[in-house]
Amino acid sequence: MKPRIFRHFSAIRALLGIASFCLIIGGLKVAKVILIPFLLAALISLACSYPLIWLLRKGVPKLIAIPLVMILLVVVFSGMALLLTRSLNEFTHAMPNFRQRFIGVIDKVGEFASQFGIDPSKIDLFQPLKSGAIIEMFGHLLSGLVGAFSLILLITFLVIFMLFEAVGFKSKLKNAFGGEIDITNLDAVVLDLQSYLGIKTFTSFLTGGSIWILLYFFAIDFAALWGLIAFFLNYIPVIGSIVASLPAIMFAFVQYGPQSAVIIAICYIVINVLISNMIEPFLMGNRLGLSPLVVFMSIAFWGWLWGPAGMLMSVPLTMIIKILLEHSKELQWIADLMGAPRDPGSN
């Protein structure tokens, strides 16, 4: 008969695993000031590697291809930063007038509700709306986005160095480890990561552009800003789309009334369902999907760990973990559990 300590070995190993996990979480929490810019740069580098690889395959030299990609990246980021800064200034100047108009509309809604015997003061959501707290929240959100772009210079330099390193990274691994490392498996992991981030960036751009055109057509104030927010928040499934739609719906409600707000809300739903539920799954396939439960758990976990930046990176980071697990024979079953539900009739 085995000694008692061996019969409980698996439990001890589980406890050690839990303790190690807690230590890792504590380290991630403490080092977030360093890790957040680094991981953002890494994700951007993977997304930018798509056009970089295309240029290299067309015969463009590395010393020319990388600067071309970086110029495009700097132009895009500079445009986003300028748009956010200008929109914040315009939003700040327009906020007092918009707040008065918004409170006036809420008062009319309260008067209309009173005709049916409903006391607006007893509705929990009514007072925050009337006080303008929701509008101030959007102002703080814009300030936070502008603050996030203060790290753009650091992230840009990190992306430049990462792109230069990425081109010759495989040759470094071969020289360092020789035949002891499986470069083919590493290539498969990197290709899956590039595929996911490239498709997600494309669908986010498609979502943001569609929202921008929609709101511009309906002459909603700050249409470009709400399209940009839709682009960023599209990286957060379901919750991001809902949050991105609120300011546009509110502005439509104040500018043109409840009918316009309903139309804008319906258009938002149609755009997000079409892109997120049809185009994106078609491009990614089931293998690069995540279970809805895993998505919500990842948003909650990374949001608790790193705040808004963690929520923004939650799904890409979880997707990276899933792809890494898929290429591990011992842990592939965990990746299967994390995946999106499949048709029982499919293989």
C-alpha positions as CSV (number, residue, x, y, z in Angstrom):
1,M,0.0,0.0,0.0
2,K,1.3,3.5,-1.0
3,P,2.2,5.9,1.8
4,R,-0.5,8.5,2.5
5,I,1.7,11.4,1.1
6,F,1.6,9.7,-2.4
7,R,-2.1,9.3,-2.3
8,H,-2.5,13.0,-1.9
9,F,0.2,14.0,-4.3
10,S,-2.3,15.2,-6.9
11,A,-4.0,17.5,-4.4
12,I,-0.7,18.9,-3.3
13,R,0.2,19.5,-6.9
14,A,-3.1,21.3,-7.4
15,L,-2.5,23.5,-4.4
16,L,1.0,24.4,-5.7
17,G,-0.6,25.2,-9.0
18,I,-3.1,27.5,-7.4
19,A,-0.4,29.2,-5.3
20,S,1.7,29.7,-8.4
21,F,-1.3,31.2,-10.3
22,C,-1.9,33.6,-7.4
23,L,1.7,34.7,-7.5
24,I,1.6,35.3,-11.2
25,I,-1.6,37.3,-10.9
26,G,0.0,39.4,-8.2
27,G,3.0,40.0,-10.4
28,L,0.8,41.0,-13.3
29,K,-1.1,43.5,-11.1
30,V,2.1,45.1,-9.8
31,A,3.8,45.3,-13.2
32,K,0.9,46.7,-15.2
33,V,2.6,50.0,-15.8
34,I,5.3,48.2,-17.8
35,L,3.2,45.3,-19.2
36,I,0.3,47.3,-20.6
37,P,2.4,49.4,-23.1
38,F,4.5,46.4,-23.9
39,L,1.5,44.1,-24.6
40,L,-0.3,46.8,-26.6
41,A,2.9,47.2,-28.7
42,A,3.1,43.5,-29.2
43,L,-0.5,43.2,-30.3
44,I,-0.1,46.2,-32.7
45,S,3.1,44.6,-34.0
46,L,1.3,41.3,-34.8
47,A,-1.4,43.2,-36.6
48,C,1.1,45.3,-38.5
49,S,3.1,42.2,-39.5
50,Y,0.3,41.4,-42.1
51,P,1.2,44.4,-44.4
52,L,4.9,44.0,-43.6
53,I,5.0,40.3,-44.7
54,W,3.1,41.3,-47.9
55,L,5.7,43.9,-48.7
56,L,8.6,41.5,-48.1
57,R,7.0,38.9,-50.3
58,K,6.7,41.5,-53.1
59,G,10.5,41.9,-52.9
60,V,10.6,45.2,-50.9
61,P,13.8,45.4,-48.8
62,K,13.4,45.1,-45.1
63,L,14.9,48.6,-44.5
64,I,12.2,50.1,-46.8
65,A,9.2,47.9,-45.8
66,I,9.4,48.5,-42.1
67,P,9.6,52.3,-42.4
68,L,6.7,52.3,-44.8
69,V,4.6,50.3,-42.3
70,M,5.6,52.5,-39.5
71,I,4.8,55.7,-41.4
72,L,1.3,54.3,-42.1
73,L,1.0,53.4,-38.4
74,V,2.2,56.9,-37.2
75,V,-0.2,58.6,-39.6
76,V,-3.2,56.5,-38.4
77,F,-2.3,57.0,-34.7
78,S,-1.7,60.7,-35.2
79,G,-5.0,61.1,-36.9
80,M,-6.7,59.3,-34.1
81,A,-5.0,61.4,-31.4
82,L,-5.8,64.6,-33.2
83,L,-9.4,63.6,-33.7
84,L,-9.8,62.7,-30.0
85,T,-8.1,65.9,-28.9
86,R,-10.2,68.1,-31.1
87,S,-13.4,66.2,-30.3
88,L,-12.7,66.5,-26.6
89,N,-12.3,70.3,-26.9
90,E,-15.5,70.6,-28.9
91,F,-17.3,68.3,-26.6
92,T,-16.2,70.3,-23.5
93,H,-17.4,73.6,-25.1
94,A,-20.7,72.1,-26.3
95,M,-21.4,70.3,-23.0
96,P,-23.2,73.1,-21.1
97,N,-25.5,73.8,-24.0
98,F,-26.1,70.1,-24.7
99,R,-26.7,69.4,-21.0
100,Q,-29.5,72.0,-20.9
101,R,-31.1,70.6,-24.0
102,F,-30.8,67.1,-22.6
103,I,-32.4,68.1,-19.3
104,G,-35.2,69.8,-21.2
105,V,-35.9,66.6,-23.1
106,I,-35.9,64.6,-19.9
107,D,-38.3,67.0,-18.3
108,K,-40.7,66.6,-21.3
109,V,-40.4,62.8,-20.9
110,G,-41.2,63.2,-17.2
111,E,-44.3,65.3,-18.0
112,F,-45.4,62.8,-20.6
113,A,-44.9,59.9,-18.0
114,S,-46.9,61.9,-15.4
115,Q,-50.0,61.9,-17.6
116,F,-50.1,58.1,-17.2
117,G,-49.7,58.3,-13.4
118,I,-46.0,57.5,-13.4
119,D,-43.9,59.5,-10.9
120,P,-40.5,60.2,-12.5
121,S,-38.8,60.9,-9.2
122,K,-39.4,57.2,-8.2
123,I,-37.5,55.9,-11.3
124,D,-33.9,55.2,-10.3
125,L,-32.5,56.0,-13.8
126,F,-34.4,59.3,-14.1
127,Q,-32.5,61.4,-11.6
128,P,-29.0,60.5,-12.9
129,L,-30.2,61.3,-16.5
130,K,-31.7,64.6,-15.4
131,S,-28.6,65.6,-13.4
132,G,-26.4,65.2,-16.4
133,A,-24.2,62.6,-14.8
134,I,-24.3,60.5,-17.9
135,I,-23.0,63.4,-20.0
136,E,-20.2,64.0,-17.6
137,M,-19.3,60.3,-17.7
138,F,-18.8,60.6,-21.5
139,G,-16.6,63.6,-20.9
140,H,-14.4,61.6,-18.5
141,L,-14.4,58.7,-21.0
142,L,-13.0,61.0,-23.7
143,S,-10.4,62.4,-21.3
144,G,-9.3,58.9,-20.4
145,L,-8.9,58.0,-24.1
146,V,-6.8,61.1,-24.7
147,G,-4.7,60.2,-21.7
148,A,-4.2,56.7,-23.1
149,F,-2.8,58.2,-26.3
150,S,-0.1,60.0,-24.2
151,L,1.7,56.6,-24.3
152,I,1.6,56.6,-28.1
153,L,5.2,57.7,-28.4
154,L,6.5,54.9,-26.2
155,I,4.3,52.3,-27.9
156,T,5.3,53.5,-31.3
157,F,9.0,53.0,-30.5
158,L,8.3,49.6,-29.1
159,V,6.4,48.6,-32.2
160,I,9.4,49.8,-34.4
161,F,11.9,47.7,-32.5
162,M,9.6,44.7,-32.4
163,L,9.0,44.8,-36.1
164,F,12.8,45.0,-36.8
165,E,13.3,42.0,-34.4
166,A,10.4,40.0,-35.8
167,V,11.9,39.7,-39.3
168,G,15.1,37.9,-38.2
169,F,13.7,36.3,-35.0
170,K,13.4,32.8,-36.5
171,S,17.0,32.8,-37.6
172,K,18.1,33.8,-34.1
173,L,16.1,30.9,-32.6
174,K,17.8,28.5,-35.0
175,N,21.2,29.8,-34.2
176,A,20.5,29.7,-30.5
177,F,18.8,26.3,-30.2
178,G,19.7,24.5,-33.4
179,G,17.4,21.5,-34.0
180,E,16.2,21.5,-30.4
181,I,13.2,23.8,-31.1
182,D,10.3,23.1,-33.4
183,I,10.2,26.2,-35.7
184,T,7.3,24.8,-37.7
185,N,5.1,24.7,-34.5
186,L,6.2,28.3,-33.7
187,D,5.3,29.4,-37.3
188,A,1.8,27.9,-36.8
189,V,1.2,29.8,-33.6
190,V,2.4,33.1,-35.1
191,L,0.3,32.6,-38.2
192,D,-2.8,31.9,-36.1
193,L,-2.2,35.0,-34.0
194,Q,-1.6,37.2,-37.0
195,S,-4.8,35.8,-38.6
196,Y,-6.9,36.5,-35.6
197,L,-5.6,40.1,-35.0
198,G,-5.7,40.9,-38.7
199,I,-9.3,39.8,-39.0
200,K,-10.4,41.5,-35.8
201,T,-8.7,44.8,-36.8
202,F,-10.4,44.6,-40.2
203,T,-13.8,44.0,-38.7
204,S,-13.3,46.7,-36.1
205,F,-12.3,49.1,-38.9
206,L,-15.4,48.0,-40.9
207,T,-17.6,48.6,-37.8
208,G,-16.2,52.0,-37.0
209,G,-16.3,53.2,-40.6
210,S,-20.0,52.0,-41.0
211,I,-21.0,53.8,-37.8
212,W,-19.2,57.0,-38.9
213,I,-21.0,56.9,-42.3
214,L,-24.3,56.2,-40.6
215,L,-24.1,59.0,-38.1
216,Y,-22.8,61.4,-40.7
217,F,-25.7,60.6,-42.9
218,F,-28.1,61.4,-40.0
219,A,-26.1,64.5,-39.1
220,I,-25.4,63.4,-35.6
221,D,-22.9,65.6,-33.7
222,F,-19.4,64.1,-33.3
223,A,-20.1,61.3,-35.8
224,A,-16.3,60.7,-36.4
225,L,-15.7,60.4,-32.7
226,W,-18.4,57.8,-32.1
227,G,-17.1,55.9,-35.1
228,L,-13.6,55.9,-33.6
229,I,-15.0,54.7,-30.2
230,A,-16.9,51.9,-32.0
231,F,-13.6,50.8,-33.6
232,F,-11.8,50.5,-30.3
233,L,-14.7,49.0,-28.4
234,N,-15.4,46.4,-31.1
235,Y,-12.4,44.5,-29.6
236,I,-14.7,43.9,-26.6
237,P,-17.5,41.6,-27.8
238,V,-21.2,42.4,-26.9
239,I,-20.4,44.9,-24.1
240,G,-18.2,47.1,-26.2
241,S,-20.9,47.4,-28.9
242,I,-23.6,48.4,-26.3
243,V,-21.3,51.0,-24.7
244,A,-20.3,52.4,-28.1
245,S,-23.9,52.9,-29.1
246,L,-25.1,54.8,-26.0
247,P,-23.6,58.3,-26.8
248,A,-24.8,58.3,-30.4
249,I,-28.3,57.2,-29.4
250,M,-28.3,59.9,-26.7
251,F,-27.2,62.7,-29.1
252,A,-29.8,61.5,-31.7
253,F,-32.5,61.6,-28.9
254,V,-31.6,65.2,-27.9
255,Q,-31.1,66.5,-31.5
256,Y,-34.1,65.0,-33.3
257,G,-36.3,63.2,-30.8
258,P,-37.1,59.6,-29.7
259,Q,-37.9,58.4,-33.3
260,S,-34.4,59.2,-34.5
261,A,-32.9,57.6,-31.4
262,V,-34.8,54.4,-32.1
263,I,-33.7,54.4,-35.8
264,I,-30.0,54.9,-34.7
265,A,-30.3,52.1,-32.2
266,I,-31.8,49.7,-34.8
267,C,-29.0,50.6,-37.3
268,Y,-26.4,49.9,-34.6
269,I,-27.9,46.5,-34.0
270,V,-28.0,45.7,-37.7
271,I,-24.4,46.7,-38.3
272,N,-23.0,44.8,-35.3
273,V,-25.1,41.7,-36.0
274,L,-24.0,41.7,-39.6
275,I,-20.3,42.2,-38.9
276,S,-19.8,40.4,-35.6
277,N,-22.2,37.5,-36.1
278,M,-21.9,36.9,-39.8
279,I,-18.7,38.4,-41.5
280,E,-16.3,37.9,-38.5
281,P,-17.2,34.2,-37.9
282,F,-17.1,33.5,-41.7
283,L,-13.5,34.9,-41.8
284,M,-12.3,33.4,-38.6
285,G,-14.1,30.1,-38.6
286,N,-15.1,28.1,-35.4
287,R,-11.5,27.3,-34.6
288,L,-10.6,30.9,-33.9
289,G,-13.7,31.6,-31.9
290,L,-14.3,31.8,-28.2
291,S,-17.1,30.5,-26.0
292,P,-19.4,33.4,-24.9
293,L,-18.9,32.3,-21.3
294,V,-15.1,32.5,-21.8
295,V,-15.5,36.0,-23.4
296,F,-17.4,37.4,-20.4
297,M,-15.0,35.8,-17.9
298,S,-12.0,37.2,-19.8
299,I,-13.5,40.7,-19.8
300,A,-14.2,40.5,-16.1
301,F,-10.8,39.1,-15.2
302,W,-8.6,41.4,-17.4
303,G,-10.8,44.4,-16.5
304,W,-10.3,43.7,-12.8
305,L,-6.6,43.1,-13.3
306,W,-5.7,46.1,-15.5
307,G,-8.8,48.3,-15.7
308,P,-10.1,49.7,-19.0
309,A,-6.9,48.8,-20.8
310,G,-7.3,45.2,-19.7
311,M,-10.9,45.1,-20.9
312,L,-9.8,46.4,-24.3
313,M,-7.1,43.7,-24.6
314,S,-9.1,41.0,-22.8
315,V,-10.3,39.0,-25.8
316,P,-7.1,39.3,-27.9
317,L,-5.0,38.1,-24.9
318,T,-7.5,35.3,-24.2
319,M,-7.4,34.4,-27.9
320,I,-3.6,34.2,-27.7
321,I,-3.7,31.9,-24.7
322,K,-6.2,29.7,-26.6
323,I,-4.0,29.5,-29.7
324,L,-1.0,28.6,-27.6
325,L,-2.9,25.9,-25.9
326,E,-4.1,24.5,-29.3
327,H,-0.5,23.9,-30.2
328,S,0.2,21.9,-27.0
329,K,-0.6,18.2,-27.0
330,E,-1.0,18.1,-23.3
331,L,-3.3,21.2,-22.9
332,Q,-5.2,21.1,-26.2
333,W,-8.3,19.9,-24.3
334,I,-8.4,23.3,-22.5
335,A,-8.4,25.1,-25.8
336,D,-11.3,22.9,-27.0
337,L,-13.3,23.9,-23.9
338,M,-12.6,27.6,-24.5
339,G,-13.7,27.4,-28.1
340,A,-17.0,28.5,-29.6
341,P,-19.9,26.0,-29.6
342,R,-19.9,23.8,-32.8
343,D,-22.7,22.2,-34.7
344,P,-23.1,18.6,-33.4
345,G,-23.2,17.4,-36.9
346,S,-19.9,18.9,-37.9
347,N,-16.6,17.1,-37.6
